[in-house]
Amino acid sequence: MTGSGIAVVGAVGGCGATTVAGGVALALAALGHAPTVIGIDGHGGGPHVLWGIPVARTVGDLWSVRDELDAAHIAHIVHVHTDALRLVSGPPTAASMAAWNEQQTGRLAAALASATPWVADVGRGDADMQRALMARAAVLVVVTSRSVMGANACGAVIQGHPGMRAVVVASALPGRPDVSPRAFRTLAPAEVVIGLAADARGAEDVGACRPPKGRGGMAAALRDLLEATGV
């Protein structure tokens, strides 16, 4: 990898950002890496919900050491899920982090980003904690629907983080009209746009904590994504 961190943003709800984040982590593990998966959505959900993992401790439990946070403190909230996957979970709501000031949030983000490599599900990326972590990523993966609304939302995320490398995963969702690849790129300019066809089996594989297989669907999108992010 060219960098240690991948931040996965869901530009619109229900587009599969958590599944993509989980799939990236599983694919990294299959390649011999040992990624730390950071689920810090703030709107509920996240990798721990996807994989059915009960969470005993979250980043919110670091409140008492917020002014002296470092990587050693993060070790106390890590859940070792498998030999190749470690999980760090955020609090269940964004309000839980509202009392953290900018300096404390930055210190927490820096401590989380000290893991190598890491994959973060930052939800919409619309809170201070998510933005601080995104700023420390080597690449943003923006997951959105292949629709006008999805393209516009994706474009807003990219414009909100100028100078950062962005890779877009455009998902085909049932009941949402697609736009042409040319129109999508006009609305959401990015260096790389990866199409993700509807793939229930691939999503089920990721939900069962196993990397999806095959030549198409989720498996192909993840291969393209890892290549685009420098893996």
Secondary structure, DSSP 8 states (H G I E B T S, - for coil): --SSEEEEEESSTTSSHHHHHHHHHHHHHHTT---EEEE--SSS--HHHHTT---S--GGGGGGGTTS--HHHHGGG-EE-SSS-EEEE--SSGGGGTT--HHHHHHHHHHHTTSSSEEEE-TT--SHHHHHHHTT-SEEEEEEESSHHHHHHHHHHHHTSTTS-EEEEEE--TTS----HHHHHHHS--SEEEEE---HHHHHHHHTTS---SSSHHHHHHHHHHHHTT-
